[in-house]
Amino acid sequence: MLDWDSWTEIYHTLRKKPMRTFLTALGVGWGIFLLIINLGAGKGLENGAKSQFGGIASNSAYIWTQTTSMPYKGFNRGRTFGLKNNDIAALHGIPEVEVVAPRAQLGGYRGANNVARGKKTAAFSIMGDHPVIQKIELFKITRGRFINELDIKEKRKVCVIGSAVLSIMFDGKNPIGDFLKINGIYFQVVGVFGSGKDGERAERDEQTVYIPLTTYQKAFNRPNRVGWFAMLAKAGTSPALLEQKAKTLLAQRHKVHPNDPRAFGSFNSEEEMEQMNMVFKGIRLIAWIFGILTLFAGAIGVSNIMLVTIRERTREIGIRRALGATPWNIRKQIVMEALTLTFLAGISGICLATGCIESLSALGVGGDFFRDPSVRFDAVMISFVVLIVAGVFAGLIPASRAVRMKTIDALRSE
């Protein structure tokens, strides 16, 4: 550890030419400032993307039918086929499945249909569902209730509406017990829900009307027809594995070639999350690479300035050596000067960057796609270690040059 005289000397050395010291420190501070800001911004983007993905269970899988591309068992390629009610029990036989939710949408995927109440008419999505969909689509009931098993069994003409439907059709008034006319058929409102998602996905979901799937099939002449299946994998089970087993099972049941790549469409939340995580791992890696390179560029600047300082203090170093200072004493003093400058500049950069990130988070800047930027404590500590390494690196080269000078040559220097 340095004594008080050494620290005093470091202080006077840095204070001697304040502008040069400031500009040198600026390079180091700017490097670590950019590193912390980039990490925080990357986390903000990640949080925003995950919030857009939110509202869906993280172990869910979805499967629907398309057009076959391979002939099989007497059927030509290009055949269309549909999912049936009896597929529900078959899918429950898969060991990995926790929940099977048969679904249908009037007018097809993202289709909209006329909904009327009195003189008001608007187009909304009409979904036929079972109560178990609540375990997969994580919306929240704000009034009344959701579809229940008795609604399914008795094929009741009831509906649950999104908050946007409430606002448009009922002007925000209590709709429970009132009626909506969907394609000429009256349905009684039993509940209102709000989306668990954000942004455009939430707006789209909240313009939805849910009705019992059995009622949907009977009222709209879709007997025994299911549009697609939403499934939930058991805890600790891969939804990707569940997706693959469901496709294999349904291919057997509907006489589809087991290797037909186009007969079924599907996706699972695990795959989506893995892709998203890979993207943000790449962003974090780039942030670290550019931040560290910028930081070491600043350290090189410190090292160059220390070389200039040693040249200015050549005679002083010669006197020290003549009075008995060892090479270790000289090296330690120079390294500590570089390390002190780097440390102070880096700490300032860390504090400033952290303050900026916290301010952005508190102000809620960025909207749906950028939210709650933050930097983990371990990332700050790693940055601090990198900072120390950069400081030592900045001092070692000029220190080595200083101890290589011969005492007599140093004393002769003007």
N, C-alpha and C positions, 0 to 999 in steps of 0.2 A: 504494500500500500504506500502511496506517496505521502511525504510529510507536508506540513503546512507551507514551507518555503516553495516546494514544488508546485503546489496548487496556486500559490500566489504568482509564481512565474508563468504558469499557464494562463492565468487571468490577464496578466499584463501583456503577454504575447498576443492573445486574441484581441485585446483592447487597443493594441498599438495602432492597428490599421483597421478601423471598424468597417469601412465600406468593403474592403477585400474580404474580411471575415464574414460579413453579411451575405455577399454574393456567393461565396463558397458554400456557406451553410444553406443557402436557398436551393442549390442543386440537390442536396441530400434531402432537405425537407420536402421539396416538390416531388421527389421520387417516391417517398413513403406516403405522401399525401395522395398521389395518384393510385398507389397500390391499395390503400384502404378504401378510397372512394370507389374504385372499380369493383372491389369485393362487395361493398355495400350495395352498389347499383345492381350487380349481378344477383344478389339476394333479393332485391326489390323486384326485379324482373321475374325471378323464380316464384316468389310469393304471388305475384300477379297472375302468372300462368297457371299456378296450382289452384288459385281461387276460381279461375275460369273453368278449370277441370272439376272443381268441387261440386257438391250436390249429387255425386254418384258414388256408390260404395266402391272402395278401393279393391275389392275382390270379386268384381262383377264380370260377367261375360254375356255377349249378345249374339244371337244367330238368327238368320232369316234365309229364305229360299231365293234363288235366282234362276237362270236358264242353264240347263245341262249343256256341256260341251263334248260329252263322250257318249256313244251308244252303249246300252247295257240291258241285258235280258229282254231283248226284243223291242226295246224303246229306242227311237232315233235320237240323235243329238238335237239340241234346240228345244227340248221339251220343258214346259213349265209345269210346276206342281206346287201344292200348298201344304202348309202345316195344319194338323188336325187336333181336335180336343183330346183324342186318345194318346197323342204324343206326350201329354203332360205327365201321365202316370209312368210312361216309359222312361222319360228323363229323370224322374224321381228315383229310378233304379240305379243311376250312376252313383258309385260310392262317394265321389267328391262333392256332390251337389248338396247344398243347404236349402236353397229356395229356387223354385221354378215359377216364373211369372209369365203366363201367356198374355200377349198384348195384340191389339189391333187398332188401326187408325182409319177413320172414315175418310175416304178419298186418297188413301195411300200415305206414304211417308211425307210429312210436312204438308199434307193436304189441309185445306181450310173449307169450312162449311157454314152456310147461313144459319145464324142463331137469332131468334126474334123474341122480343118481349114488348107487347103492346105495339107502339109505332116504331120502336127502335129495332134496327137490324144491323148485325155486324158479322164478320167472318172470323171463326175461331177453329182451333184444332179440336177434334172430337176423338177422345181416346176410350177404347174399351179395355178395362183392366180388372185385375183381381186385387183384393186387399193387400196381398203380400208385396205388391210393387213398392209399398212404403219402405220396405227394408232395402231396396235397391236405389230408387230415386228418392233422395233424402230431402223432400220438401216438408214444410211444417203447416199443420192445420191451425188456422187463425180464428175460425168460427165453425161451430157445429162439429161435424165428424167426417170421416172418410167412408168410402164404400166398405160394407162389412159382408160377412159370409151369408147372412140372411138375404141381403140384396141379391147376391149371386144365385142362391138357391131358388128364391121366389121370382127372379128376373124382374125386379122392381124398376120402375121408371124414375130413378133418382139420379142426381148428378152432383158433382163437387166441382166448383168453379175456381179459376185462378183470380188473383187480386186485380188483374187488369180487366177481366170480364166483369168483376164486381163494380169497378169504377165506371166502365162504359155502359153496362146494361142497367145498373141499379143506382148509379150516381153515388156510390159509397154507402147507401142505406142497407140496413140488415136484410139479406136476401133469403134467410132461412125460412122454408115453408112456401116461398114464392115459386113461380114456374118459368121455365124457358122452353121455347119451341125450337126443336132441332129437326130440320128437314120435315116439318109438318107434324112432329110428334112431341107431346108435352112431357117434360121431365121436371120433377120437383127438386129444388135446391136443398141439399142437406148439409153442405159444408163449403168453406172457403179455404184455400191454401195459398201459401207464399213459397216462392222458389228458394232452395238452398244454394243456388248458383249465383253468379254475378254477371253484370253486363248484358250483352245481347241475348245470351242463353237464358238468363233469368226473365228477360222481357218476353221471349218466345214461350217459355214454359208457363208464365202467368197468363197467357192468352189461350189457355187450354181448359177444356171441360172434360172431366172424367165421368164415365158411366160404367155400370157393371158389364163385364164382357158378355155374360149370358144374355143380358138385355140388348146389348149391341148386336149380337148375332141374330136375335129374333126380330128386333125392331127394324133393322136395316137389311134384312134378308141375306145374312151371311152365315147360314147354318153350318155349324161344325168347322168354321174357318178361324184360324189364328194367323195374325200377321207376322209375328216374330216372338221369340222367347228371350226374356231377360232372366239371367240365372245368377245365383250367388254361391260362391265356392265355400266349403267349410273352412273354419279357421285353420291356418297352417297348410292349406291346400292351394296349389297353383290354379288360378282361374284360366291360365293358358292351357293347362292339362284338361280342365273341365270343358273348355271350348272344343278341344280336339276330340274328346270322347263323345261329346254331344253330336258333333258333325258325323262321326263314324256311325253312331247309333241311328241317327235320322236318315243317313244314306242307306242303311240296311232296310229300314222301315219303308222308305219311299222308292226302293229299287233304283238307286243312283249308284253309278260306278264309284267304288271307294277311292279312286285316285282322281276323280273329276275335280279340277281346281276351281271351277266356276259355278258349280251347282248350289253352293251355299256362300252367303256373305256372313262375315262375323268379325268381331273384335272383342278384346278384353282390356280391362282397366290396367292390368299388370303390364301389358305390352306398351300401352300408352304412357304409363308412368315411367317405365324404363327408358323409352325414347326421350321423354322430357328430361329425365335425370341425366342422361348422356349429354344432351345439349348443354345443360347448365354446368356439368362437370367440365365440358370443353371451355365454357365461358370463364369459369373459375381458373382453369389452367392458363388460359391466355392472360387473364388479369395478373396472375402470379408471375408469369414469364416477363411481361412487359414492365410490371412494377419492379421486379428485382433487377432487370436490365437498366431501368431508369435510375434505380437506387445506386447500382454500382457505377453508373456513369457519373453520378454525383460524387461517389467515393473517389473516383479517378481525379475529379476536379480537386477534391481535398488533398489527395496525394500530390498533385502538381503544385498546389499552393504551398504545401509543406516543403517541397523541394526548393521552391523560391525562398521560403523562410530560412531553410538551412544554409542556402547560399549567402543570405544576408547575415547569418549568425555564425559564419565559418570561424572567425577570430574568437568569438565567445566559446565555441566548442573546443577550439585549440587550448584556450586558457583552462577550461574545465579538465581536459585531459592532462595538462601539465600539472594541475593541482591534485591529480590522483583519481579523477572520475574514471570508472571502468566503462568498457564498451556497453555492458548491461545497463549502467546508469543512464548513459546517453540514449540508448535504444528505448529504454522504458519511458524516459521523459518525452521523447518525440512521439512515440506511439500513443501515450496518454493525451498529448495535445491534440492529435488527430482524432482520437476516440472521443474526447470531450466535445470537440466541435461537432463531430458526427452525431453524438448522443443528443446534444441540445437541439440540433436542427431536426433530428428524427422525432424526438419527443414532441416538439412543436408541431411537426407535420401530422403526427398521430392524433394529437389533441384537436387540431383544427379539422382534420378529416372526420373524426368521430363526432365533433360538434355539428358539422354540416349534415352528416347522415342522420343524427338524432333530430335535428331541426326539420329536415325533409319528412322524417317519419311522423313527427308531431303535427306538422302542417297538413299531412295527408296528400302531399304532392304526387301526381302521376296518374290518378284515376284507377280504372279497373285493371290495367295491364302493368302497373308499377305501384306496388304498395309495401309499406312497412320495410323500407331498406334497413339493413342491420349488418353488423360484422360480429362474428363469434369471438369470444374472448381468446380462444386458443389461436385464432388467426392473427389477432393483435400481438399475442406473445411470440408467435413465429416471426412476424414482421420485426418485432423487437430484437430477436436473436439474429435475424438477417442484418439488421442495422448494426449490431455489435460487430459481427463478422466484417461488414463493410468498413467500419471504423478501424478495426485492427489492420485490415488489408490496406487502408489508406495511409497508415503510419509505418508499415513495415518497410516499404521500398525506400522512402526517404531516410528512415532510421538506419537501414543497412548502408546507405550511401554515407551517412554521417560518420558511422564507426569505421568505415574504410579509409577515411582521411587520416593522413599522418599528422601527428601533433605539430611537428616543426613547420609543415606546409600550411596548416591551419593558422598558426601564430603569425606567419609571414603575410597572411591575407589582409588586404586593406578593406 
